[in-house]
C-alpha cells in the first residue's frame, strides 16, 4: 500500500481553497474598492498615486480573468 499522501500528525495539511464563487466575489469586490480609490485619486489630482492604482487594478483584473473558472 502506498502511503505517500498520508498526512502525519507532525505535518501541516494545506487548507482547502475557498469555494470558487466566494473567492471570485471577493476578487471582484477588491477590484471595485480599487476603482473607488483610483477615482478619488484622479479627482484630487495626485497623478502618481492614481497611476499606481491603475497598475493595481490592471493586475487584479488580469487575475480575475485568468481565474474565471473559479
DSSP file (Angstrom, degrees, kcal/mol; ACC not computed):
  #  RESIDUE AA STRUCTURE BP1 BP2  ACC     N-H-->O    O-->H-N    N-H-->O    O-->H-N    TCO  KAPPA ALPHA  PHI   PSI    X-CA   Y-CA   Z-CA
    1    1 A X              0   0    0      0, 0.0     2,-0.6     0, 0.0     0, 0.0   0.000 360.0 360.0 360.0 131.2    0.0    0.0    0.0
    2    2 A X        +     0   0    0      1,-0.1     3,-0.2     2,-0.0     0, 0.0  -0.736 360.0 175.6 -86.9 122.1    1.4    3.4   -1.0
    3    3 A X    >   +     0   0    0     -2,-0.6     3,-1.2     1,-0.1    -1,-0.1   0.039  42.0 114.7-115.4  25.9    1.2    5.8    1.9
    4    4 A X  T 3  S+     0   0    0      1,-0.2    -1,-0.1     3,-0.0    -2,-0.0   0.751  77.4  51.4 -70.4 -22.4    2.9    8.9    0.4
    5    5 A X  T 3  S+     0   0    0     -3,-0.2     2,-0.4     2,-0.1    -1,-0.2   0.393  82.2 113.1 -94.8   3.8   -0.2   11.0    0.5
    6    6 A X    <   -     0   0    0     -3,-1.2     2,-0.6     1,-0.0    -3,-0.0  -0.620  64.0-136.0 -79.9 131.1   -1.0   10.4    4.2
    7    7 A X        -     0   0    0     -2,-0.4     2,-0.1     2,-0.0     6,-0.1  -0.766  19.6-148.4 -87.5 123.2   -0.7   13.4    6.4
    8    8 A X    >   -     0   0    0     -2,-0.6     3,-1.4     1,-0.1     5,-0.0  -0.457  26.8-104.7 -87.6 165.1    1.1   12.6    9.6
    9    9 A X  T 3  S+     0   0    0      1,-0.3    -1,-0.1    -2,-0.1    -2,-0.0   0.825 119.7  51.8 -60.0 -34.6    0.4   14.3   12.9
   10   10 A X  T 3  S+     0   0    0      2,-0.1    -1,-0.3     0, 0.0     2,-0.2   0.577  98.5  82.3 -81.7  -9.0    3.6   16.4   12.7
   11   11 A X  S <  S-     0   0    0     -3,-1.4     2,-0.5     1,-0.0    -4,-0.0  -0.641  77.6-125.2 -96.5 153.2    2.9   17.7    9.2
   12   12 A X        -     0   0    0     -2,-0.2     2,-0.4     3,-0.0    -4,-0.1  -0.832  18.4-144.9 -95.5 131.1    0.6   20.6    8.3
   13   13 A X        -     0   0    0     -2,-0.5     2,-0.3    -6,-0.1     3,-0.0  -0.770  23.4-115.9 -90.4 139.4   -2.1   19.9    5.8
   14   14 A X        -     0   0    0     -2,-0.4     3,-0.1     1,-0.1    -1,-0.0  -0.569  33.7-114.7 -74.0 136.8   -2.9   22.7    3.4
   15   15 A X        -     0   0    0     -2,-0.3    -1,-0.1     1,-0.1     3,-0.1  -0.341  36.8 -96.1 -68.8 153.3   -6.4   24.0    4.0
   16   16 A X        -     0   0    0      1,-0.1    -1,-0.1    -3,-0.0     3,-0.1  -0.379  46.5-100.7 -66.4 148.2   -8.9   23.5    1.1
   17   17 A X        -     0   0    0      1,-0.1    -1,-0.1    -3,-0.1     3,-0.1  -0.326  45.7 -94.1 -66.3 152.8   -9.2   26.5   -1.2
   18   18 A X        -     0   0    0      1,-0.1    -1,-0.1    -3,-0.1     5,-0.0  -0.254  56.5 -79.8 -63.4 157.7  -12.2   28.7   -0.7
   19   19 A X     >  -     0   0    0      1,-0.1     4,-2.3    -3,-0.1     5,-0.2  -0.256  43.0-117.0 -60.0 148.1  -15.2   27.9   -2.8
   20   20 A X  H  > S+     0   0    0      1,-0.2     4,-2.4     2,-0.2     5,-0.2   0.870 108.5  48.9 -57.5 -44.7  -15.0   29.3   -6.3
   21   21 A X  H  > S+     0   0    0      1,-0.2     4,-2.5     2,-0.2    -1,-0.2   0.919 113.0  45.3 -67.0 -43.8  -17.9   31.7   -6.2
   22   22 A X  H  > S+     0   0    0      2,-0.2     4,-2.1     1,-0.2    -1,-0.2   0.879 113.8  50.6 -69.0 -35.8  -17.0   33.4   -2.9
   23   23 A X  H  X S+     0   0    0     -4,-2.3     4,-2.1    47,-0.2    -2,-0.2   0.926 112.2  46.6 -65.4 -44.2  -13.3   33.7   -3.9
   24   24 A X  H  X S+     0   0    0     -4,-2.4     4,-2.4    46,-0.4    -2,-0.2   0.902 111.6  51.0 -65.6 -41.2  -14.3   35.3   -7.2
   25   25 A X  H  X S+     0   0    0     -4,-2.5     4,-2.6     1,-0.2    -1,-0.2   0.893 108.7  52.2 -62.9 -38.8  -16.8   37.6   -5.5
   26   26 A X  H  X S+     0   0    0     -4,-2.1     4,-2.2     2,-0.2    -2,-0.2   0.911 109.9  48.9 -62.3 -42.9  -14.0   38.7   -3.1
   27   27 A X  H  X S+     0   0    0     -4,-2.1     4,-2.0     2,-0.2    -2,-0.2   0.900 111.8  48.8 -63.6 -41.4  -11.7   39.4   -6.0
   28   28 A X  H  X S+     0   0    0     -4,-2.4     4,-2.3     2,-0.2    -2,-0.2   0.901 110.5  50.6 -67.4 -40.5  -14.4   41.5   -7.7
   29   29 A X  H  X S+     0   0    0     -4,-2.6     4,-2.2     2,-0.2    -1,-0.2   0.899 109.2  51.6 -63.3 -40.0  -15.2   43.4   -4.6
   30   30 A X  H  X S+     0   0    0     -4,-2.2     4,-2.2     1,-0.2    -1,-0.2   0.901 109.5  50.6 -62.6 -40.1  -11.5   44.2   -4.1
   31   31 A X  H  X S+     0   0    0     -4,-2.0     4,-2.2     1,-0.2    -2,-0.2   0.903 109.0  51.1 -63.5 -41.5  -11.4   45.5   -7.7
   32   32 A X  H  X S+     0   0    0     -4,-2.3     4,-2.0     2,-0.2    -2,-0.2   0.886 108.9  51.2 -64.3 -38.5  -14.4   47.7   -7.1
   33   33 A X  H  X S+     0   0    0     -4,-2.2     4,-2.3     1,-0.2     5,-0.2   0.919 109.2  50.6 -64.3 -43.0  -12.7   49.1   -4.0
   34   34 A X  H  X S+     0   0    0     -4,-2.2     4,-2.8     1,-0.2    -2,-0.2   0.899 108.2  53.3 -60.2 -39.9   -9.6   49.9   -6.0
   35   35 A X  H  X S+     0   0    0     -4,-2.2     4,-2.2     2,-0.2    -1,-0.2   0.897 108.6  49.2 -63.3 -40.5  -11.7   51.6   -8.6
   36   36 A X  H  X S+     0   0    0     -4,-2.0     4,-2.0     2,-0.2    -1,-0.2   0.926 113.8  45.0 -64.8 -44.7  -13.3   53.9   -6.0
   37   37 A X  H  X S+     0   0    0     -4,-2.3     4,-2.4     1,-0.2    -2,-0.2   0.907 111.6  53.5 -66.7 -41.0   -9.9   54.8   -4.5
   38   38 A X  H  X S+     0   0    0     -4,-2.8     4,-2.4     1,-0.2    -1,-0.2   0.909 107.8  50.8 -59.2 -43.3   -8.5   55.4   -8.0
   39   39 A X  H  X S+     0   0    0     -4,-2.2     4,-2.4     2,-0.2    -1,-0.2   0.919 109.7  50.0 -62.1 -43.7  -11.4   57.7   -8.9
   40   40 A X  H  X S+     0   0    0     -4,-2.0     4,-1.8     1,-0.2    -1,-0.2   0.912 111.2  49.5 -59.7 -42.0  -10.8   59.7   -5.7
   41   41 A X  H  X>S+     0   0    0     -4,-2.4     5,-1.5     1,-0.2     4,-0.7   0.889 110.4  50.1 -65.8 -38.8   -7.1   60.0   -6.5
   42   42 A X  H ><5S+     0   0    0     -4,-2.4     3,-0.6     1,-0.2    -1,-0.2   0.905 111.1  49.5 -63.6 -41.4   -7.8   61.1  -10.1
   43   43 A X  H 3<5S+     0   0    0     -4,-2.4    -2,-0.2     1,-0.2    -1,-0.2   0.820 108.9  51.0 -71.1 -30.6  -10.2   63.8   -8.7
   44   44 A X  H 3<5S-     0   0    0     -4,-1.8    -1,-0.2    -5,-0.2    -2,-0.2   0.571 112.9-118.0 -85.4  -7.7   -7.7   65.2   -6.2
   45   45 A X  T <<5 +     0   0    0     -4,-0.7     2,-1.4    -3,-0.6    -3,-0.2   0.611  66.7 138.9  88.5  12.1   -5.0   65.5   -8.8
   46   46 A X     >< +     0   0    0     -5,-1.5     4,-2.2     1,-0.2    -1,-0.2  -0.701  23.8 176.5 -91.4  89.5   -2.4   63.1   -7.5
   47   47 A X  H  > S+     0   0    0     -2,-1.4     4,-2.5     1,-0.2    -1,-0.2   0.846  72.7  55.7 -65.3 -36.7   -1.4   61.5  -10.8
   48   48 A X  H  > S+     0   0    0      2,-0.2     4,-1.8     1,-0.2    -1,-0.2   0.933 111.3  43.5 -63.7 -45.3    1.4   59.3   -9.3
   49   49 A X  H  > S+     0   0    0      2,-0.2     4,-2.1     1,-0.2    -1,-0.2   0.905 113.0  52.1 -66.5 -41.4   -1.0   57.7   -6.8
   50   50 A X  H  X S+     0   0    0     -4,-2.2     4,-2.0    -9,-0.2    -2,-0.2   0.888 107.9  52.5 -62.2 -38.8   -3.7   57.3   -9.4
   51   51 A X  H  X S+     0   0    0     -4,-2.5     4,-2.0     2,-0.2    -1,-0.2   0.890 106.4  53.5 -64.1 -38.8   -1.2   55.6  -11.8
   52   52 A X  H  X S+     0   0    0     -4,-1.8     4,-2.3     1,-0.2    -2,-0.2   0.917 109.2  48.2 -61.0 -43.1   -0.3   53.2   -9.0
   53   53 A X  H  X S+     0   0    0     -4,-2.1     4,-2.7     2,-0.2    -1,-0.2   0.845 106.2  58.3 -67.3 -32.5   -4.0   52.3   -8.6
   54   54 A X  H  X S+     0   0    0     -4,-2.0     4,-2.3     2,-0.2    -1,-0.2   0.934 108.8  45.5 -58.1 -45.4   -4.2   51.9  -12.4
   55   55 A X  H  X S+     0   0    0     -4,-2.0     4,-2.4     2,-0.2    -2,-0.2   0.909 112.7  49.7 -65.9 -42.7   -1.5   49.2  -12.2
   56   56 A X  H  X S+     0   0    0     -4,-2.3     4,-2.5     1,-0.2    -1,-0.2   0.910 111.9  48.7 -62.6 -41.8   -3.1   47.5   -9.2
   57   57 A X  H  X S+     0   0    0     -4,-2.7     4,-2.8     2,-0.2     5,-0.2   0.899 110.0  51.7 -65.7 -40.3   -6.5   47.4  -10.9
   58   58 A X  H  X S+     0   0    0     -4,-2.3     4,-2.4     2,-0.2    -2,-0.2   0.927 111.8  46.9 -61.5 -44.5   -4.9   46.0  -14.1
   59   59 A X  H  X S+     0   0    0     -4,-2.4     4,-2.2     2,-0.2    -2,-0.2   0.916 113.5  48.2 -63.6 -42.8   -3.2   43.3  -12.1
   60   60 A X  H  X S+     0   0    0     -4,-2.5     4,-2.3     2,-0.2    -2,-0.2   0.910 112.3  48.4 -65.0 -42.4   -6.4   42.5  -10.2
   61   61 A X  H  X S+     0   0    0     -4,-2.8     4,-2.6     2,-0.2    -1,-0.2   0.899 110.4  51.5 -65.7 -40.2   -8.5   42.4  -13.4
   62   62 A X  H  X S+     0   0    0     -4,-2.4     4,-2.6    -5,-0.2    -1,-0.2   0.918 110.2  49.7 -60.5 -43.2   -5.9   40.1  -15.0
   63   63 A X  H  X S+     0   0    0     -4,-2.2     4,-1.6     2,-0.2    -2,-0.2   0.901 110.8  49.4 -63.0 -41.7   -6.1   37.8  -12.0
   64   64 A X  H  < S+     0   0    0     -4,-2.3    -2,-0.2     1,-0.2    -1,-0.2   0.923 112.8  47.4 -63.6 -44.1   -9.9   37.7  -12.2
   65   65 A X  H >< S+     0   0    0     -4,-2.6     3,-1.2     1,-0.2    -2,-0.2   0.904 111.1  50.4 -64.6 -41.5   -9.8   36.9  -15.9
   66   66 A X  H 3< S+     0   0    0     -4,-2.6     3,-0.3     1,-0.3    -1,-0.2   0.801 114.8  44.7 -67.1 -28.6   -7.2   34.2  -15.5
   67   67 A X  T >< S+     0   0    0     -4,-1.6     3,-1.6    -5,-0.2    -1,-0.3  -0.135  71.2 128.0-106.6  36.4   -9.3   32.6  -12.7
   68   68 A X  T <   +     0   0    0     -3,-1.2    -1,-0.2     1,-0.3    -2,-0.1   0.730  68.2  62.2 -66.2 -20.8  -12.6   32.8  -14.4
   69   69 A X  T 3         0   0    0     -3,-0.3    -1,-0.3     1,-0.2    -2,-0.1   0.651 360.0 360.0 -77.4 -14.2  -13.2   29.1  -13.8
   70   70 A X    <         0   0    0     -3,-1.6   -46,-0.4    -6,-0.2   -47,-0.2   0.486 360.0 360.0 -72.2 360.0  -13.1   29.6  -10.0
